[in-house]
């Protein structure tokens, strides 16, 4: 079976199964080039973004063109888990000036999401954006101040973790 077929057969829930898929394929040459295009298709999106996140968290790096492709797909992410995975990947994907607006618009949209995990990682995304593009610093600080007054405890915990990093 191919990685595409295995993702298609995955139930979308079992961490053991998607973890086994990762273990089977992550060392293959061109792993990122194989999974990035799969994020375009909603049938593979959740699994592909999970695999990408695991790959990046394992110390692998994307090329600029690959990051540009991912940032170009932000508006095509349909599943909340896919959005979450990509938000969690942002610390591993530098935001070039040419991609800044796409990322900013995605973060603004996800900051208003009904899912508290999406919102928590959207704040983290704004933190990453403001570290790389200081023109977002004041606004990000304002977002954090509002969130510490109004957000769910889990979102506040994410912001506190960011603040511990010296923000």
C-alpha positions, 0 to 999 in steps of 0.5 A: 500500500502507498502512503496515500492509500494508508492515510485513506484507510486510516479512521481519522482517530487512531493515534497508533495507526497514524503513528505507524504510518509515520514510522513506515514512511518518514525516512523515505526520500522526499517524504515532505514532497509526498505529503504536502500535496495531500493536504489539498485533498480533504480526504487526506488532509487530516492525516497529511497534516498530522504526518507533517507536524510529526516530521517537523517535530522530529527535527526535520526542516522544510525548504522555502518553496515547501513552506510557501506551498503550505502557506498557500494552502491555508484557506483550503484547510477544511478540518479543525484538526488540519488547521490545528496541525498547521498552526502547530507547525508554524514555529518550524516554518519561517514566515517570509515577507511574501507569505506574511499576509496569507499567514496573518489572514489565516491567524485572524480567521482562526483566532475567532474559531469556536474551537479553543485549541484552534484559538490557543494555537492562533495566539501562538501563531501571532506570537511567531508572526510578531517575532519575525515581523515586529510590526505585529508586536503591539497588536499581538500584545493586545490580543494576549491582554484581551485573551487573558481576560476573556478566553478559556483556561486552556487558551490562557495556559497556552498564552502563559507558556508563550509569556514564559519564553520572554514575550 
